[in-house]
Amino acid sequence: MVPFQALKMLGFEVHAACPGKRSGQRIRTAVHGFEGDQTYSEKPGRNLTLLTPPPLTRWTLPNTTS
């Protein structure tokens, strides 16, 4: 979540996708709470709404070997 939110805050267009889910559906995230030196527990996080873009056309990289 942090990279997702940080990129949005900086003005980037960010998309979240998940196999088997459609745009507008929600997925659950998890928060890892450290409870000791090397022990953590996984607690429910936020529900993230998927923002899948429309299918992209095939991307081509510019020729930079000139």
Phi, psi and omega in degrees: 000321185298311178299321179301310182291322181294318179295320177297319180298327180277001175097006178281150173275117187243135178241142175244131181225156180212132179303135178083000180242157179250163177301136181097339176284164184246147173236155179266141174253171181232151176245129178263114181259118180282127185242007180186196181299310181226026181245137175219159174240152180256120181245155178300138177256220180265163172268124182257125176278128181288135180238069184280130179287165173298159181307134181273149172284166181297130180272143173235140178274144179292149179283112182251013182255050180257000000 
